[in-house]
Amino acid sequence: MNQDVRIRLNGISKAFDGETVLDNISLEIHDKEFITLLGPSGCGKTTTLRIIAGFETPDSGDVFFDGAWINDLPPYKRQVNTVFQRYALFPHLNVFDNIAFGLRIQKCPDAEIREKVKDMLALVNLKGFERRRVSTLSGGQQQRVAIARALVNQPKVLLLDEPLAALDLKLRKDMQNELKNIQHKTGITFIYVTHDQEEALSMSDTVVVMAHGQIQQIGSPTDIYNEPINAFVADFIGESNIVDGVMLADYRVRLAKHTFDCVDGGFDKNEPVDVVIRPEDVDVVKPEAGMLCGLVTGVTFKGVHYEVIVDVDGFKWMIQTTDFVEEGATIGLSIDPDAFHIMKKSEFSGMFGDYSSFSDELEKLSDVTEEVEEE
Amino acid sequence: MKKRSVFERMAEAPYLVWSAMFILAPLLFVAYFAFTDRNGSFTLENITSLSAYSNTFVMSLGFALIATAICLLIGYPLAYCMSRTSERTRNILTVLLMLPMWISLLIRTYSLMALLDNGGLVSSFLVGLGLPKLTFIGTEGAVILGMVYDFLPYMVLPIYTSMNKLDKRYLEAAADLGCNSRKTLFRVILPLTMPGIVSGVTMVFVPSISTFYISQKLGGGSFDLIGDTIERQFQNAVTYHTGAAISLVMMILIFISLAVMNKFSDGGEDIIV
């Protein structure tokens, strides 16, 4: 077995009240890795984390930690610590005592505790907050205390359950950088749970995309973004146009009544496929020069670019361009061969990737509220 | 500041009148009688003569403290177990606990007496089994048992409420940081349910220290507690003034003990007195 595997999940399944939450999950987590479990609410990511922490026991399957079977090991005996979604700082203790909690349980000498807590407060930029009551801290400060309280125990693995979900956007970005720095400095394995794909891409070494209690894809952020395995992953990570296509031969794909050159091969002749084209990979050209032609039905200014919805024979494409186009105009679209990503058909085919309703943003918003209620 | 409307002032008038008539006026009467003699002139004699009752004070305090401690020792684990059962069981247990509270304390005390009396049910049962008959009524134990039996629900309910309010995430956080269940109890659950403990202790201690019928009925007349003494003074017009003085001193003692207890609860939030 690989020496550097810290945690191994083997065929984990879990159901609550007869409802399957995890369906045969297998995963290896390596030492010093920053791994993110990413997925919409109800995909099983938090349950996976709670199984690693010991708060839930899997119905079937095995959990190994450094090669030892730990299914039945209670949380307090595990060498992991958790940063809880809404912090769960002890309200009867001040900042110092909250951070010192774990060390006191381990019967660490007082002088050492003072030293370690001081170092932790410096690490999370909260020098001088020792005597403050946790109820007087802002959300971001409470978050840092929660991280310090977990890290001070020098766990082999730190589990983070949507730690930034309750913070506002600006603070979230700052904390993302800080967490990444802390992980770098301490060299501790981080297992991070989030439903925010941007967060997952910018922080992780490895991203695990989950849906319906199953792992859809495991890979580096670039792999996940550039080579999504199915329509769900392509849609969940970033924006994508997902178009029905047919593989005519290797490197030849037909979609939207046109035949294009592409760089993917290895499919059966005339196999139906899902084709992903990222909005930033489509160039706007004059109608007569375009491979495809369409009518602009919506333009949204996004700061760095415009988001343009183009109707091509009834299928609405999203295109990101820095050139302004007018609503109602007819434009041509040009796509390079390496912009096509061909995927096998899956259970998710046809469910995503058409921008005719453009409901993603709404879905994501409702995800967040569900997530909060769920806890 | 916003001026309050006539309606608002009228709405709170009945409460003010009520408080004045049934809380403030009796207190003033007690204070007046405590500091006057039979002719209505000012005197401190009632207060200074109280040294004769110091044994009674000490004994009452002792009984109340023991009863409160036993209630806490039984009530806290009971509340802890209740909060950990399923919702169905929890509701049944709560009703069982509340049921006796729907019956007058006096009746409950009488029935306890009927059960434990020298010729009572339990005693007859024991004799029927060929065991010696019960001689329990009239002992310290009987008085304490009466207090514990009568006041236990007042200990359990506030503690149970604060247990139920306790966020499960704190328990998970404690386990995550290395606490087994015993350490979680002492380091997290106990401090976080302190407001419930203080409420429960208050609600058992105050009626225990001032009770008179429990000691009369179950103590068989052997224990003259402070409540009995006050009752006796007020049955006789001549000793009204002494009775008032004892009441006043006891009120002050109770207030002092409440203040001390509130110190434990960290700012004294959520106290039900």
Chai-1 contact restraints between the chains, C-beta under 6 A:
chainA,res_idxA,chainB,res_idxB,connection_type,confidence,min_distance_angstrom,max_distance_angstrom,comment,restraint_id
A,F55,B,E172,contact,1.0,0.0,6.0,A-B,restraint_1
A,P75,B,A175,contact,1.0,0.0,6.0,A-B,restraint_2
A,P75,B,D176,contact,1.0,0.0,6.0,A-B,restraint_3
A,Y76,B,A175,contact,1.0,0.0,6.0,A-B,restraint_4
A,Y76,B,G178,contact,1.0,0.0,6.0,A-B,restraint_5
A,Y76,B,C179,contact,1.0,0.0,6.0,A-B,restraint_6
A,Y76,B,N180,contact,1.0,0.0,6.0,A-B,restraint_7
A,N81,B,D176,contact,1.0,0.0,6.0,A-B,restraint_8
A,T82,B,D176,contact,1.0,0.0,6.0,A-B,restraint_9
A,F84,B,R169,contact,1.0,0.0,6.0,A-B,restraint_10
A,A88,B,R169,contact,1.0,0.0,6.0,A-B,restraint_11
A,A88,B,Y170,contact,1.0,0.0,6.0,A-B,restraint_12
A,A88,B,A173,contact,1.0,0.0,6.0,A-B,restraint_13
A,H92,B,P191,contact,1.0,0.0,6.0,A-B,restraint_14
A,H92,B,L192,contact,1.0,0.0,6.0,A-B,restraint_15
A,F101,B,L177,contact,1.0,0.0,6.0,A-B,restraint_16
A,G102,B,L177,contact,1.0,0.0,6.0,A-B,restraint_17
A,G102,B,G178,contact,1.0,0.0,6.0,A-B,restraint_18
A,I105,B,G178,contact,1.0,0.0,6.0,A-B,restraint_19
A,I105,B,C179,contact,1.0,0.0,6.0,A-B,restraint_20
